Amino acid sequence: MVDVHHVHLWEMAPGEPALSAHVRIDGSPSLHDAQVVAERLREIAHERFGVAHTTLDLECHSCEAPAH
């Protein structure tokens, strides 16, 4: 994992946190490898912070607009 950005955390209902984020992964991982990373990050969010609803956008390069 290289970078986590565009992180949003909110409550869907009282005591029910949700998380969305963009996660940039280094190298050229296979789809399977990327899914393993995403699943581990979801587990961490749930175990450490009680987040039951996590949406991750996995990226292999920056999603920022290029500078002109």
C-alpha positions, 0 to 999 in steps of 0.5 A: 500500500502506497497511499490512502486518500479521499477518506470519508467517515460517517454514521449510517445510523447511531453507532454504525460507522461507515468508511470510504477511501481511495487506496493506492497499491504499489506495483502491478498487483493481480486482481486477487492480490488487490482483493486480499489487500482490500479484505485485510483493510476492511478487517482492520477497520472493523477490528480496530475501529468498529467500522462495519461498512467499508467501501474502498477504491483500489488504485494502481496510480494516483487519481489526482488530476495532472498539473498543467 
